């Protein structure tokens, strides 16, 4: 049996959206990650205009909300890591 080594993927975001109850992140490779805002209390308790003000960090490897002092890595979203 032959096994092929697969290079690890470097997940990067290119579009972010916060709905009333979800954080939706589209990756550059086309995948979409959707997680409950409840996983991130600062985002869940913020007003929509505060959630809408974010910055992509490290070429899309992280997301920063300066008004909320919240930082989330795309990798942590892929593995299902919450702040709870």
Secondary structure, DSSP 8 states (H G I E B T S, - for coil): ------------EEEEEE-SSEEEEEETTS-EEEEEGGGSHHHHTS-HHHHT--EEEGGGTEEEETTTTEEEEHHHHHTT----
